[in-house]
Amino acid sequence: MKKLNDIKLKPSSTIKEAMLAIDKGAMKIAVVVSEDEKLFGVVTDGDIRRGLLRGMELESSIEPIVKRDPVVCYVNSTKEEILAKAIGKKIYHLPVLDDEGRVVGIEDVDALLESKVKSNKVVLMVGGLGTRLRPLTEHTPKPMLQVGNKPILETIINNFKRYGFVNIILSVNYKADMVEEYFGDGSRFGVNIEYVYENKRMGTAGALSLMREQLTEPFFVMNGDLLTNVNFEHFLNFHLENNSCATMAVREYEHQIPFGVVSQQEGKITSIVEKPKERYYVNAGIYVLNPEVLKHIPQDTFYDMPTLFCDLLEEGREPVSFPIHEYWLDIGQLHQLQQARDEYFSVFEE
């Protein structure tokens, strides 16, 4: 996604201002937003030229020529979804919207097709014992269990590679030799893999203390037992656009109370709601962190990622959440592993 400031206009902006924005942005398009930053429409170089031919002046408002229903994509749109929309309609730049309809970027289709390699590193936590998946994990580490005719970890690495993230650090412990023997230096999979060896249980963030010198720019951290088709490029750009020090992917979780819930005041019933549903956002186990937060992580000891976010909050920092709505499955138990195997080929391409 490109920076928005250069190409952002209001409905009251003039033709001249639109021309300057399009020229500065070098994308032949400008986005028009309302006061609350929600998408109002887009203006292209062609729209302006047609407007001038109809007699509009340089100081005329752009509102009459704004396309009010442009093709858009969303923060959680996959690369394939974006390309299908754009190529089918011969569109080369799409506004990217968040869940509230606010514009957070512009997707450049040419850049997507080029699949540029990013230098940002991806840390995958793959050292867990997988005790809830025994007996399957007695001889095989959980990330190496087969889903879709390949290890879970291979699908995770391939998904990051798809968005240009090829510099992978695997934090290993339990049966690390099996992981290293299969993946090696990553060249067979088109990525670069380094290994960090945990000599004890270190939690979901503690191992980061062992790789401080390797993490010099915003980086991903992800649990090695997740299957998802999150757009990792949009995730990173969301983190950067929000100037966040730490961003956590969150997922909506719905829980239905199996009874009628009674509200009361001073012993008197005020309402009864039959089997209400409660909705929460839960930690999805995927993060983007700035190197500066590593100072909060104690050296070579147990430390969880939620603790890191709580410490940042106590310091007055403002971590950001990145809601995900696409496929996501935490493979922690046997029934979830079977679910992943049943659903794999309907979600992920070979």
FIGUSE-274709 format. One record per residue (C-alpha): residue in three letters; x, y, z. Coordinates in steps of 0.05 Angstrom, whole numbers, plus 5000, padded with zeros to 4 digits. Each point is the difference from the previous one (the first is absolute). Layout:
ALAXYZ
...
***
This chain:
MET500050005000
LYS502450694983
LYS500250605047
LEU493450364997
ASN501550715019
ASP502450204930
ILE493749754966
LYS494550145051
LEU494650514982
LYS493450255028
PRO493650064959
SER500950755001
SER507149974971
THR500950334933
ILE501949724932
LYS506750345007
GLU501349685068
ALA498149324971
MET504850094942
LEU505750175048
ALA498349405044
ILE499849524942
ASP506550274973
LYS503549965067
GLY497449305014
ALA502149754931
MET494349494999
LYS494850364955
ILE495049975058
ALA498150385062
VAL495549775056
VAL494450455026
VAL498249925074
SER494750295045
GLU501450365065
ASP500349345038
GLU505049724950
LYS495049534968
LEU500349894925
PHE495850504961
GLY502749784932
VAL505950064953
VAL502350474946
THR504449794942
ASP504050384949
GLY494849804948
ASP494250275043
ILE503550685004
ARG501350034926
ARG492849834984
GLY497750535050
LEU504350534967
LEU497349814932
ARG493050125027
GLY501950705020
MET502049925073
GLU504950525027
LEU506449865038
GLU496850305062
SER493749584993
SER498449495054
ILE501749284983
GLU493549745030
PRO496349944933
ILE505449564970
VAL501449555060
LYS498849264988
ARG495649835060
ASP500249244993
PRO507249814983
VAL502749305004
VAL503349925068
CYS503549485042
TYR500649925075
VAL505649955050
ASN498749255004
SER499349884925
THR504949484975
LYS504850134943
GLU496049534955
GLU493450355016
ILE503050684984
LEU503049774934
ALA493549664979
LYS496150645011
ALA505150454968
ILE501949604939
GLY492949824984
LYS498150734997
LYS506750254973
ILE501250425062
TYR507050145025
HIS498950365066
LEU494849815053
PRO498450385064
VAL501149565061
LEU494750075054
ASP499749785073
ASP493949695033
GLU496950695010
GLY500750214928
ARG505850465013
VAL505450054947
VAL506649735026
GLY504049934935
ILE500249904925
GLU501749334972
ASP504650024940
VAL498449404955
ASP506550054962
ALA503949955065
LEU495849395020
LEU501749664934
GLU507350135010
SER499849665069
LYS505850415027
VAL504249685055
LYS499650355067
SER505750035049
ASN495649965062
LYS501249365039
VAL494949495022
VAL501049655067
LEU496149355006
MET499449695070
VAL500449254988
GLY503149745064
GLY493849775037
LEU498949305026
GLY493049924970
THR497649615061
ARG492650074982
LEU501349644934
ARG503149385031
PRO501249454980
LEU501250324931
THR505350465028
GLU503949475039
HIS504549904940
THR498450614957
PRO500150745020
LYS493250324990
PRO502150484943
MET502349384961
LEU493349645003
GLN497149894930
VAL494350434976
GLY498650034925
ASN505649504985
LYS505350455031
PRO502150235069
ILE496050575032
LEU506350415002
GLU501249944925
THR493250314986
ILE501550575048
ILE506750144966
ASN496949964931
ASN494750505020
PHE505250515023
LYS504149874937
ARG493850154958
TYR500250725025
GLY507550084992
PHE502249845072
VAL505649504990
ASN504650135059
ILE497749495052
ILE502549875070
LEU497649355032
SER500249985076
VAL500749265014
ASN500549555061
TYR496149355001
LYS502849524947
ALA503550584966
ASP504249514959
MET493849774962
VAL498250724982
GLU507150184978
GLU500949354960
TYR493650144961
PHE500850744986
GLY507650095000
ASP502050704980
GLY493350114964
SER502950024930
ARG495849404979
PHE493850425017
GLY502450664971
VAL501250335068
ASN505850135047
ILE499549635067
GLU503950135063
TYR499249615065
VAL499950235073
TYR500349455051
GLU496150065064
ASN503349605056
LYS493850055044
ARG492750234999
MET500150734982
GLY492750184985
THR497450334937
ALA504750605005
GLY505949795043
ALA504049714942
LEU500250684968
SER505350195051
LEU504649504964
MET499650364934
ARG500350755015
GLU505750134952
GLN496249664943
LEU493750435007
THR501750704977
GLU493450204966
PRO492649835011
PHE499249255001
PHE494649475005
VAL499149515056
MET495249424991
ASN498449365036
GLY502049384960
ASP493449655008
LEU495550484962
LEU497049944931
THR497550644970
ASN499750364934
VAL501050705029
ASN502950514952
PHE506650105036
GLU501950604956
HIS493750375021
PHE501449815072
LEU506950314998
ASN497550624964
PHE494450085051
HIS505349995055
LEU504350524965
GLU494250464982
ASN497850015073
ASN507050165024
SER499249425048
CYS505549715043
ALA496349335005
THR494049744961
MET496049385019
ALA495549624953
VAL493349895033
ARG494049574982
GLU492850065020
TYR497749445046
GLU492749865013
HIS497449655062
GLN492849825012
ILE497749955072
PRO495649375004
PHE495150315050
GLY495450595006
VAL504050585030
VAL496350395054
SER501650725016
GLN497750255067
GLN500450615044
GLU498849965075
GLY497049324993
LYS495150204945
ILE500549704931
THR501150544948
SER500949574938
ILE500949294975
VAL504049844937
GLU499449294976
LYS506749684981
PRO503650644981
LYS506250004957
GLU506250355024
ARG505450234952
TYR507350135016
TYR506450134962
VAL505249475017
ASN507549974988
ALA501249654933
GLY507449855012
ILE502950444945
TYR503850645014
VAL504150554969
LEU505150325047
ASN505050564995
PRO507149845024
GLU499350525055
VAL495249565039
LEU505449475009
LYS502750405059
HIS493949775040
ILE501749264991
PRO504449715055
GLN506149634977
ASP499549244993
THR493949895044
PHE492649844994
TYR495850584974
ASP493349984964
MET497750464944
PRO493850245039
THR504750215056
LEU503950424950
PHE493750364977
CYS497950125072
ASP506950295016
LEU499550464940
LEU493150245023
GLU502750135070
GLU505550424969
GLY494850434965
ARG501349724931
GLU494149844955
PRO500349314967
VAL495249914942
SER495449434982
PHE499249734929
PRO493349644992
ILE500149394956
HIS493849694969
GLU503049514951
TYR501749275012
TRP503549885066
LEU500849375040
ASP504149865063
ILE502049274996
GLY500549855074
GLN495849375008
LEU498549374961
HIS493250234975
GLN503150654974
LEU505449604964
GLN494649594966
GLN496250634982
ALA506350294968
ARG500949364959
ASP492750014978
GLU500150734979
TYR507050084973
PHE498949914925
SER493950455001
VAL504150575029
PHE507249924977
GLU502449884929
GLU505349484986
***
